[in-house]
Amino acid sequence: MNSTFDILPVDFLADWPWLAWFFRRLQSFVDVSFFDGGGRYYWVSGLTSLGVLAIAYTLRPDWRARWGGGFLRFCFPAGFFTHRSTVTDIQLNLVNYFISPGINIMWRFTGVFFTIYLMTVMVAVFGPPPQSLEWAWWTILGYTVVHAVLSDFGYWVWHYLAHTVPALWAFHKVHHSAEVLTPLVAGRVHPVETILLPVFRNAAVSLVMAPALYFFVGTAPAMTLLGMELVGALFAIAGDQLFHAHVPISWGDRLNRVFVSPATHQIHHSVARQHWDKNMGGYLAVWDWMFGTLVLPDSHQDIRYGVRDDMPQPHPGLIAAYLQPFADLWRDLPRPARLFWRHEE
C-alpha cells in the first residue's frame, strides 16, 4: 500500500520537520485504523457492519420509519456525526493515536512480564519445559479460541473495576460521557485507561500463553480470517462496529446471554439508574450472565446515553476529557476512601 505521505511535497515539508512528523502520524493513523486488520475501524469490519445494517433496514420497517429517509440516512442519522459529543470522539481518536507510542508500551511490557512469570513458576514446579508438542491446525484453533476467551474475561474484570472503583471510574467515565453512539465512541478513551487495561488482559491471556510456550515447540501462529485474528473476524462479520451505534440490533434472549449484541451494549451506555454497571462484556455476555450483571435488551428500546440524567456533560471537549478525571481525583484526595469505595455524588 502506498502511503499518502509519498504524494505530499516532501521538499516543502523538509523545511518544517514538525509538520512532516504531523503528516506522517496522520497517515499512520489512517493506515492503522482503517487498513490494518487489528485497526479499530478496519474497512472489512466496516463493510460487514453495513451489511448487517442492510439486513436490519430490510427486516424492520419500524426502524426505517424511526430514523427516516433512505438507507444512507438510516445508517448515518442527521446530526449524529456533527454532534458536539462526536466531535470530542474524533478529537480523542486522533490525539490518542498521536501520543500512543508513549502509552502502548504497557501492552508489550505486561504481556511479557506475566507470561515469563508464569513460565518461571511452571519450571519451578514441573521442571524444565519439555516443548515436545508440535503445532497442528486444531491445536492452533484451540489456542486461538482460548486466548480470545481469556482476553475477554480480562477485559470484563477491568471493566467491572472501572465501574465500581471511583478512582478508575474517573477515567472510564470519559467513554461513558458520549451522548450519541457512533462507531467512533470505541476510541473515546482516556489514555490512563489505555495504560491500565492491558494489565488485566495480559494477566488473563498469560494463562494460556505460558503453557503453550512450556509444552509446544515455538510460538503459536495466529489463525486469521479476512486479515483479522479469527475470533475478532467472526465478531466483525456479525457487525461488531455496531456495538456503538444507534440501531438496537439484538441476537435474541438465548444468544444475548452468551454474546454481546449492539442492543446489549446500548444498555451499558444508558443514563437510567437500573442500567448502571450492567452488560460489561467485550464480546462475550456470558461473564455478565455468570456474575449477575446482565440485562437483556429490547429491540424497541429507546435509550438516552451519557453518564447520568441529572449531570451536565462532564467532558464537553478534548481538554476537559483529558483533565477532568484528574480534577475528580484531586477533589477526593483528602478523603482517600472515596477513591476506592463508591459514594453518591
C-alpha positions in Angstrom: 0.0 0.0 0.0 1.4 3.4 -0.9 1.4 6.0 1.8 -0.5 9.2 1.3 2.7 10.9 2.6 4.5 9.8 -0.6 2.5 12.1 -2.7 2.9 15.2 -0.4 5.5 17.9 -1.3 8.4 16.3 0.6 10.9 19.0 -0.3 8.5 21.6 1.1 7.9 19.6 4.3 11.6 19.1 4.8 11.9 22.7 5.9 9.3 22.0 8.6 10.2 18.7 10.4 7.4 19.0 12.9 4.9 19.4 10.0 6.4 16.4 8.3 6.1 14.4 11.5 2.5 15.5 11.8 1.6 14.3 8.3 3.4 11.0 8.9 1.5 10.4 12.1 -1.8 11.4 10.4 -1.2 9.0 7.6 -0.2 6.3 10.0 -3.5 6.9 11.9 -5.5 6.3 8.7 -3.4 3.3 7.7 -3.6 1.6 11.1 -7.2 2.5 11.9 -8.8 1.6 8.6 -6.4 -0.7 6.6 -4.8 -2.8 9.3 -6.6 -6.0 10.4 -6.1 -5.0 14.0 -7.4 -1.5 13.5 -10.4 -0.2 15.4 -12.2 0.8 12.2 -10.8 -1.8 9.8 -12.6 -1.4 6.4 -13.6 -5.1 6.2 -15.3 -4.8 9.5 -17.0 -1.6 8.4 -18.4 -3.3 5.3 -19.7 -6.3 7.2 -21.4 -3.9 9.6 -23.0 -2.1 6.7 -24.2 -5.5 5.6 -25.8 -6.1 9.0 -27.4 -2.7 8.8 -28.8 -3.5 5.4 -30.4 -6.7 6.7 -31.9 -4.7 9.7 -33.1 -2.0 7.3 -34.9 -4.6 5.2 -36.5 -6.6 8.0 -37.5 -3.7 10.4 -39.9 -1.2 8.8 -40.4 0.4 12.3 -36.7 1.2 12.4 -36.8 2.7 8.9 -39.7 4.9 10.0 -37.9 5.9 13.2 -34.8 7.2 11.5 -36.5 8.3 8.3 -35.2 8.7 4.8 -33.4 6.0 2.7 -30.7 3.6 3.6 -27.9 6.2 4.0 -30.0 8.2 6.4 -30.8 5.0 8.3 -27.0 4.3 8.7 -26.0 8.0 9.3 -28.8 9.8 11.0 -28.9 13.5 10.7 -26.9 15.3 13.4 -25.1 12.2 14.8 -21.8 12.8 13.2 -21.9 16.6 13.7 -23.0 16.4 17.4 -20.5 18.0 19.8 -20.1 14.7 21.5 -19.0 13.1 18.3 -16.6 15.9 17.7 -15.0 15.1 21.0 -14.9 11.4 19.9 -12.9 12.4 16.8 -10.5 14.5 18.8 -9.8 11.8 21.3 -9.3 9.2 18.5 -6.8 11.4 16.8 -4.8 12.8 19.8 -4.7 9.4 21.5 -3.1 8.0 18.4 -0.5 10.8 18.2 0.6 10.0 21.8 0.2 6.3 21.5 3.9 5.5 21.3 4.3 6.7 24.8 1.4 4.7 26.3 1.2 1.5 24.2 4.4 0.1 25.8 2.3 -1.3 28.6 0.8 -3.8 26.1 4.2 -5.3 25.4 5.7 -5.0 28.9 2.8 -6.6 30.8 2.4 -9.4 28.2 6.0 -10.4 28.5 6.0 -10.0 32.3 3.0 -12.1 33.1 3.9 -14.9 30.7 7.6 -15.1 31.9 6.5 -15.0 35.5 4.0 -17.9 35.0 6.6 -19.8 32.9 9.1 -19.4 35.8 6.5 -20.8 38.2 5.9 -23.8 35.9 9.6 -24.5 35.6 10.0 -24.4 39.4 7.1 -26.8 40.0 7.3 -29.1 37.0 10.9 -28.8 35.8 12.4 -27.7 32.5 9.9 -27.2 29.7 9.6 -30.3 27.5 8.5 -28.3 24.4 7.8 -31.7 22.8 4.4 -30.9 21.1 4.1 -29.7 17.5 1.5 -27.2 16.5 -1.3 -28.5 14.2 -4.3 -26.7 12.8 -6.6 -28.0 15.6 -4.2 -27.0 18.4 -3.8 -23.6 16.8 -7.6 -23.2 16.6 -8.0 -24.3 20.2 -5.2 -21.9 21.3 -6.8 -19.0 19.3 -10.3 -19.6 20.9 -9.0 -19.9 24.5 -6.8 -16.9 24.0 -9.8 -14.8 22.9 -12.0 -16.0 25.7 -9.3 -15.3 28.4 -8.7 -11.8 26.8 -12.4 -11.1 27.0 -12.5 -12.2 30.6 -9.6 -9.9 31.5 -11.4 -7.1 29.8 -14.6 -7.8 31.8 -12.6 -7.8 35.1 -11.1 -4.4 34.2 -14.4 -3.1 33.1 -16.2 -4.2 36.3 -13.5 -2.5 38.4 -13.6 0.6 36.2 -17.3 1.0 37.1 -17.1 0.1 40.8 -13.8 1.7 41.9 -14.2 5.6 41.8 -10.5 6.2 41.1 -10.9 4.1 37.9 -14.3 5.4 37.1 -13.0 8.9 36.9 -11.1 7.9 33.7 -13.6 5.4 32.3 -16.3 8.0 32.6 -14.8 9.7 29.6 -16.0 6.9 27.5 -19.5 7.0 29.0 -20.0 10.7 28.6 -20.7 10.1 24.9 -24.2 11.5 24.3 -24.8 9.8 20.9 -23.5 6.4 19.9 -21.5 6.0 16.7 -18.6 3.6 16.0 -16.2 6.5 16.9 -17.2 6.1 20.5 -15.0 3.0 20.6 -12.0 5.3 20.5 -13.4 7.7 23.1 -11.0 6.5 25.8 -8.7 8.3 28.3 -5.0 7.5 27.9 -4.9 6.3 31.5 -7.4 3.6 30.7 -5.3 2.6 27.6 -2.4 2.1 30.0 -4.3 0.1 32.6 -6.4 -2.2 30.5 -3.5 -4.3 29.2 -2.6 -5.3 32.7 -5.8 -7.2 33.1 -6.0 -8.6 29.6 -2.4 -9.8 29.5 -2.7 -11.3 33.0 -5.6 -13.4 31.7 -4.1 -14.5 28.4 -0.8 -15.5 30.1 -2.8 -18.4 31.5 -2.7 -19.9 28.0 0.4 -18.3 26.6 2.8 -19.7 29.3 1.5 -23.3 29.0 1.7 -23.0 25.2 5.4 -22.0 25.4 6.1 -24.6 28.0 4.7 -27.6 26.1 4.9 -26.7 22.4 7.8 -26.1 20.1 7.9 -22.4 19.1 5.0 -20.0 19.4 1.5 -20.4 18.1 1.0 -18.7 14.7 -2.1 -16.5 14.7 -5.1 -18.1 13.0 -6.6 -15.3 10.8 -9.6 -14.6 8.6 -10.2 -11.6 6.4 -6.9 -10.2 7.6 -8.0 -10.3 11.3 -7.5 -12.6 14.2 -10.0 -15.4 13.7 -12.4 -14.7 16.7 -12.3 -11.0 16.1 -13.1 -11.6 12.4 -16.2 -13.7 13.3 -17.5 -10.8 15.5 -16.6 -8.4 12.7 -18.8 -10.4 10.4 -21.6 -10.1 12.9 -21.1 -6.3 12.9 -19.0 -5.6 16.0 -18.6 -1.9 14.9 -22.3 -1.6 15.6 -21.8 -2.1 19.4 -21.5 1.7 19.5 -24.4 2.5 17.1 -27.9 3.7 17.3 -29.7 0.7 15.9 -30.7 -1.8 18.7 -29.8 -5.0 16.9 -30.3 -8.0 19.2 -29.4 -11.7 18.8 -32.4 -12.9 20.8 -32.6 -13.7 24.5 -30.7 -17.0 24.3 -27.7 -15.8 22.3 -27.7 -12.4 24.2 -26.8 -14.5 27.3 -23.6 -15.6 25.5 -22.6 -12.9 23.0 -22.7 -9.2 23.3 -25.1 -7.5 20.8 -25.4 -3.9 19.8 -28.7 -3.6 21.8 -27.0 -5.2 24.8 -24.2 -2.7 24.8 -26.6 0.3 24.3 -28.0 -0.6 27.7 -24.5 -0.4 29.1 -24.3 3.3 28.0 -27.7 4.2 29.3 -28.2 7.0 31.8 -31.0 5.1 33.5 -30.0 4.0 37.1 -31.3 0.4 36.5 -28.8 0.1 33.7 -25.7 1.3 35.6 -22.8 -1.2 35.8 -24.6 -3.7 33.5 -23.5 -5.6 30.4 -19.8 -5.1 30.8 -18.5 -7.9 28.4 -16.4 -7.0 25.4 -17.5 -9.8 23.0 -19.0 -12.3 25.5 -22.0 -11.7 27.6 -21.6 -14.9 29.4 -19.5 -13.2 32.1 -22.4 -10.8 32.9 -24.8 -13.7 32.9 -22.5 -15.6 35.4 -21.9 -12.7 37.7 -25.3 -11.2 37.7 -24.7 -8.0 35.7 -26.6 -9.0 32.6 -29.7 -7.0 31.4 -31.3 -8.4 28.3 -32.2 -5.8 25.7 -35.5 -5.0 23.9 -35.3 -4.3 20.2 -37.8 -1.5 20.7 -35.7 0.2 23.4 -35.2 3.9 23.2 -32.3 4.9 25.4 -30.7 8.2 26.4 -26.9 8.0 26.6 -24.4 9.6 28.9 -23.2 9.4 32.5 -26.4 10.1 34.3 -29.6 12.1 33.6 -29.1 14.6 36.4 -25.5 15.5 35.4 -24.4 18.0 32.8 -21.8 16.9 30.2 -18.6 16.5 32.2 -16.4 16.3 29.2 -17.6 18.9 26.7 -14.4 18.9 24.7 -10.9 17.4 24.4 -9.2 19.3 27.2 -12.0 18.5 29.7 -11.9 14.9 28.7 -8.2 14.7 29.5 -8.1 16.9 32.6 -11.4 16.4 34.4 -10.6 12.9 35.6 -7.5 14.3 37.4 -9.7 17.1 38.9 -12.1 14.4 40.2 -9.2 12.5 41.8 -7.9 15.7 43.3 -11.3 16.6 44.8 -11.4 13.3 46.6 -7.8 13.1 47.6 -8.4 14.5 51.1 -10.8 11.6 51.7 -8.9 8.5 50.2 -11.7 6.1 50.9 -13.8 7.9 48.3 -11.2 6.9 45.7 -11.7 3.2 46.3 -15.3 2.8 47.5 -18.3 4.1 45.7 -20.2 7.0 47.1 -23.2 9.0 45.7 -22.1 12.2 44.0 
